[in-house]
Amino acid sequence: MKVNRLSNVLGAEVTGIDVSKIDDAIFYAIHEAFLEHLIIVFRDQDLDPEPHIEFSQRFGEVEVHLATDHLHPDTDKVMLVSNKQVDGHYIGAVSAGDYWHSDLSCQARPNLASFLHAKELPAEGGDTGFCNQYAALETLPDDLRQQIDGRNGIHTFNRMRNPRVKVPEMHKDDAKMRYADRAPPDGIHPIVRTHPETGRKALYVSHRFTVGIENMPDEESRPILDAIFEHQLNGELIYRHKWRLGDLVMWDNRCTTHHAYGGIPAGQIRHMHRTSLIGDVPF
């Protein structure tokens, strides 16, 4: 097993192991690398759903995603992130990651970590960006930090309530069912959260899910959030991952955000399997 840094800001690749065949000592080393580097890329993996799930479960409890129409046909613990179509219908979440976010921060217990496995890739496009939210907080201007001190963000799954995002064209006709009807109650979480394992502080807001600041009028919260979101786009905080077939990428949703850049040529396939872990209540 070798661990190599992927950038100065976050990310490491692990080579020389099959994640379906690791002992406790290797798991401990992986876990330590995960906490240090925030995202881990395991190269050259060839996983069916069951070993993918089993590896994920070593870190926590796997969640069944609320988008039940995108689940793997053989197991509800794997979600398909895919632009494949069967009988004219997409089998997976095509718009997953189209805005910067931390997975399901809209829930009372947002995702702890996510694991995305590349099964089919296009010849170009489909990169994923990851942003270090420890570093985003550490470099946040003092005036912004004072304005969010002790404040909670309001997170919603419902795209129709978020003026910063759009409903994908393919879902215009069923937007209410897809976003409003299945949305859980708003997640109310500290804008600066504490990582439960490292004890470090991180920003915990995102374009996709954060729509306001608790007990603050929209006209006051909007410019604060807009300034934070602009700060999070600083390229020095971001690692852009170019996928290889067989990559299994796991990321820490408690201290990172991520974004799918798109750019996949028409007619080419990007097909991924994803598991996610139930997390704790942010504090």
JOZI-V515894 format. One line per field, one symbol per residue. burial: b if it has 16 or more other ideal C-beta (glycine too) atoms within 10 Angstrom, else e. A space follows every 50 residues. Layout:
burial = ???
This chain:
burial = eebeebbebbbbbbeebebeebeeeeeeebeebbeebbbbbbbebebebe ebbebbeebeebbebeeeebbbeebebbbbbbbeeeeeebbbbbbbbbbb bbbbbbbeebbbbbbbbbbebbeebbebbbbbbbbbbeebeeebeebbee bbbbbbbbbeebebbebeeebeeeeeebbeeebeebbebbbbbbbeeeee bbbbbbbbbbbbbeebeeeebbebbeebbebbeeeebbbebebeeebbbb bbbbbbbbbbeeebeeeeebbbbbbbbbbeebe
